[in-house]
Amino acid sequence: MDEILVKNTTLLHSESYTQPCSYNYKELEIILSDFSCDKHCPYCTAKITKWPKVKDDIHLLSLYVGQFKELGYKFHYVTIGGNGEPTLHSYEKLKDIVEMFDDYDIPVKRVLTSGNIFRKPEKEKYDLFVSHGWMFEVTTTSFNNKLDRKILGYEHNYFETEAFKNARIRLNYVLLKNNIGHFIEDIKNFNKKYPNIETFALKLLNVNTKTGEVDNPLSSWIIKNAIPKTERDYVASILNSKFQYNKDIFDACSWKMDDKHEVYFSWKKGKYGLHDLVWYGNKFVNYQLEEVSLPKILPKVYIASKFIKESIDNKLSFKNDFRTKLIGNEDDFVDFNNHSFIRDSSGNLKYQYLGPFYNEKASDGSLTSSICEEVVQTENELIDKCDIFIVYFDSNISPGSITELIYAAFKKKKIEIYYVKEDDISYELKSSNWYPIVSAIQIAEDEDVKTKMVKDELEVLKEIVKN
């Protein structure tokens, strides 16, 4: 063994692992909820762990991604995965996910697929990923496709489709007892036949990512057929003897096959998922389904008030709406987005503004202010997601703001109510909106309702941004 090999092997055997810093993660993995799949892998993680079915809240994920960009969260990968085949989900859902990462500087964006994405009926989804620079991640156990289809239980030889051959590919190669003697030959054959495969990732199977127990037939299959993690040194020694060692990061190592292709080996000495952030349903979790708290996340604020708009050169203008001043960009107040923020008087980030917008995003992905059912449903869901609900009442009656306030009260939200004093009102609370204000306080049954009399919306603005 030469000097370089000795050096690299020593590095690989190191027991020292660096915990990820607060904002630096290996991967952001989005696990979609549906269990539908056109493969029947005998080691299926989803079937082993049996995560509960949930509703995918892609809108809430989008809000967090907007914050991640602003707060400086770093990810080396973003991956769309699933309990089943992720590309069986709707085009609209996949489009929402893909587009939220368009201006996010993440080196590798990829989607796991059984090969379904390379079918002709899925061309629209395929084109979506390709046009946005995403790569596809597929899994195999053998260069012999007939044998691979037998082991993984599928019929579609997607390797021979033009869609596969023209795509950027990461190939996961599962290390089994029946391929450990020739896996180098296999990946070299794949490299020769499919030069569009950029990374060959060698996979050691996890018996059970949720409990670690062997309590089901799939985990038993892994014990019987897969290469155990105790053989990681042996696998690394083979790679060291065949390829040029490149680097190690986040409990994984890579080797160069040539200038354009690499072999990647997940070392798996650390806790599984240690460096990952996982989105499932409507929250971030680890692989044991324990909810994960995130550092420095901003409160999400909903600010209800009558829209102040005027027509300038036959175009609606919202420049005089105080929320435009809070956000700092009129266009961002008009159309739904995930990148609107409010800063305090010192310029520090204080809130993420999540609504309302004049044009809300409908269920079909379009922006609308005229489809009443869509607007009401969307804005109620925004209130559901907000941490703080703020409402401003002047002398004008705003049925929308009143309804939103009562809805927020029933949802037990933290509420701030600002209202203009009206001297001609005979009631104790000097506002035409005294009834909904008092009702909200009574409904909330909580001390977390703040009311304040103000002169105008500019005073509201100052209250919101004060330190």
Protein Blocks (a to p, Z undefined) as FASTA:
>chain_A
ZZklmmmmmmmmpcbdcdddfklcfbdcdddfbfcdfbdcfkbfklmnopacddddfklm
mmmmmmmmmnopacfbdcdddfbdfklpcfklmmmmmmmmmmpccfbacdddehlmmpmk
lmmmmmmmmmnopacddddfbfblmlmmmmnopablfklpmklmmpccdddddddfklmm
mmmmmmmmmmmmmmmbmbdcdddddfblknopacbfklmmmmmmmccfklmmmmmmmmmm
mmccfbdeehiacddfblmbccdddfklacehklpccdehjaccdfkopacddehiacdd
ddddddddddeehiacfklpmklmmnopaklmmpgcfkbccddfkopafbdcfbdcfbdc
dfkopacfkbmklmmmmmmmmmmmpmbdcddddfbdcfklmmmmmmmmmnopacdddddd
dfkbmbfblcfklmmmmmmmmmnopakbccdddfblmlmmmmmmpZZ
